[in-house]
Each structure stands twice: as structure tokens, then as C-alpha cells.
């Protein structure tokens, strides 16, 4: 099914890793989304093996509130991946998307290898929201004017094009700041994905570490 079909289901993923090692995923969150219904399923997990490693510990008050409210649950990584596989099968998912997908998917794959469990994401078509956003939203004159007007640039003077900058643009809110929890950041990524798909432009969905260069001209 085409990515532009409103019934196409996407698995959108966001992870948070510990400062001591990018191999330590402590927050693994995902949603099932399609343009017709929006978000139909959302799951956010604290990976039990890594719950006391920084930076989870640095954000423990925030996560404690999420756990109390039932937004997050604690599970071992192998159980999280098993439930993810069930969601993929149940919803007929063919696409997995993430902003800067290489970071998220490489670390999930690495941890699957360490734990010696199958990675259900390996059977899906990867969509890098960073690359696709820079090819579509980032090419709009309004984006470049917005970034320049509010000086949303790196120390080297390059226009920012990460998820936060893209969301600042689509909401016209230069003061918006990402929470950097999977649960919250996924809402941003889904809105970006939705707008990308609405462009119906031909684009390269593969990861590209040089995506940021596309918005500089």
C-alpha cells in the first residue's frame, strides 16, 4: 500500500538513551498511525534493565508522574519487542518512521543483537522523517523565512532542521521546546509525518546524515 494512501498504517518510533552509553535505551515509545484515523495505538515503556541509568535518573520526576498516570509501563526489552511484533502483525504495518531514523533503529537493532532476540523492525520499510521533512517542509519559502527571522540557527550559522525546529515552524511557535520523552516527542513526529504526506511529493525516504544541508540554500 502506498505511503500516500490514507489507510496506510505507520509505526512511528522514538527512543531515549542514557548518557553513559547510546546502547542503553531506557525509553522506547511508539504509535500506530494512519492519516484516516490518526493515532490508533500508543505505547510508552521504561526499559526495566536500564531504568536506573542516567539520563532516566535525571528525569525521574517526570517519568514517575507518567508512570503514575498510566502513560508509561515498565517492561523488559524482550517483552516490549514481542508486543511491538504483535502490533505490526495485527495492523498490517509495512513502514516504520522516526526522526533521524538511523539513531533510533540502529540502537534498537544493536540491543536486539545483544539480547539475542529477533528485531521485528527489520522486515519493515524505513522512513527517515528528518530526510523527508528537509525535502518537503524544509524547501518551503515560509520555513526559511521563519528560521531566519527567529535566528533558529546553529553556532555555525546553519538553519536548524531537527524535529524541534520543524515543529516550531509548523506551529509558528519559535519558543517551543521538545520534552525529550518518547511519549511527548512522538506527538510532534506524527504531526510532521502527516504534513509530509500531505505534500504528496516524490522524495527519498532513506536515512541521510547530510539532510541538514538541504535547507541551507
N, C-alpha and C positions, 0 to 999 in steps of 0.2 A: 504494500500500500504506500502511495506517495506521501512524502512528508507534508505536502500541502493539502491532503485530504483532511477534512475537519474531524473525521472519526479516528484518525491515526493516533494510537497511544504512544506516548513517550515516557521513558523512565528518566527523570531528572535527578541528579545526584549532587550532594555537597558533603565534603568531609572537613573535619578539623583535626590537625595533627599536633603532637606535643613538641615543645621546643627542643627537647633533648635528642629527638630523632624523628624524621619525617616518616619513619616506618611505624611509629606508634599512632594509630588512628584512635582517637578517643570519642569522636562524634561522627556517626555515619547516619545521614538522613537522606531520604529520597521521597519523591512523589510520583504518582502516575497521573499523567495529564493528557488531555486532548482538547482541541480548540472548540469542539461542540459542547462539552460538559465542563471544561475547566479542570481543576484538580479533583480527581475522583478517589484518591487514596494518598495518605501522607503518613510516613513512619519516621520517627526520630529515635535513635538509640545512643546510649552511652555504652561503649565497648568495655565490658567488665574487666577485661585483662589490663586495661590502661587507665582506669578511672582515677587513679591517684597520682598520675604523672603530670608534670606541667605540660601544657598550659591549662588543662582541665582544672587543676587545683586553683589556678589563678582566677578562674571564672566560676568557682564552685557555688557562690551565692545565686548567680543567675541560673545555673543548671539545677540547683536544688529547688528553686521555685518552679522551673519547668517540670521537674520530676514530681513535685507535689501536685501540680495541676494536671498531671497525666499526659503532658505533651511528649515527654521522653519516657522511655523504659530502659532498664539495664539488661543487657543480654551478652552472652559470649559471641565472639565474632562468627564462629561457625553456625550458630543459630540464626544470626542476622542474615547471613548469606543464604541459608536454607529458606528463610521466609521471603527473601528477595527473589529467589528462583521460583517460588510459588506464585508470586505476584506477576512475574514475567510470563509464566505459562498461562495463568488464569486470564490475563488481559491481552494475550497475543502480541506482546511487545517485541518490536524489531529494532527500536532505536534507543540509545542511551545518550543523554546530553548532560554536559557540565560546562561551566565557565572555566576556561583553561583546563580542558578535559584531561590533558596529559598528566597534570599533577594528581588529580583525583583517581583516575583509572590506573595509572602506574602503581600507585601506592596500595590500592585495593588488590591489584594483581600480585604485588610483591608479598602482601600479607597472606593472601591465599596460598602462595607457594610456601611460605614459612610454616603455615598451619597444615599444609598438605591437604587442602580441600579444593574442590572444583570451583572455578570462577564463572558464574552464570553470565557475566557481562561479556565474556569473550565471544559469545555467539551473536552479539548484537552489533548493529552498525553505529559507530561513534559519531557524534555531532559535537564539535567544539564551538560552544556559544561565543567564545572570545573571537575566534576567527570569523564566524558568520556575522556577528554583530559589527565587526570592523568593516566587513564587505558591504553591509546594508545600512544600518543606522549611522555608522561612523562616516559614511560618504555623503550624508545629508548636509546641506549648507547650514542648516539650523544647528546641527551638532557642533560644527567647527566654530560657528559664531558664539554659541553658548560656552564652550570650553574656553575660548579666548577671552570672552567678556568677563568671566569669573576667575580667570587665571588658574584653571584646573590643570596644572602642568607639573611635570616632574622637576627635580632640581636642575636637570639639564635643559629644561625648557620644552620638553616634548609634551604634546597633548596626552592627557591620561585617557585610557580607554578600557580600564578594568570594569568589573561589574558595578562598582560604586559610581564611577564616572558615567557609565551608560545609564544607570538608574537616575542619577542626578539630572541627566539630560531629558529623559522621557517624562520625568515628573516636574521638570523645570525647578528643581529644588537644589541649589548648589550647596546647601548646608546638610544634606542627607549624609548619614554615616552608617556604614554596614555594622551590624551587630557582631558578625563573625561567630554565629552559631548556625549550624546546618538548618535548623527549623526556620529561622528568620531569613537567612540568605536565600533559601530556595524560593521564597515568595518573589524575591527580586528576579531571580534567574528565570522563573516561569513567565513573568511579565515581559522580560527581554525576549525569550523564545517566542512568545505569542506575537510580538511586534515584528520579529524577524520573519516569521512565517507569513504574516500579512503582506509583506513586501512582494512575495511570490517572485523573487529574483533568482536567477541562476547563480549558484555560489558553490564554493569548495567547502564541504563540511568537515574536512580533516583538520586535525590539530596543526598549528603553525606557530612556532615560537617567535616569529617575527611579525605577528599580527599587528602589533602596535604601530608598525611603520606605515600601515595602510591609511592611517588617519592624520598623518603629518603633513601631507601635501596641500 
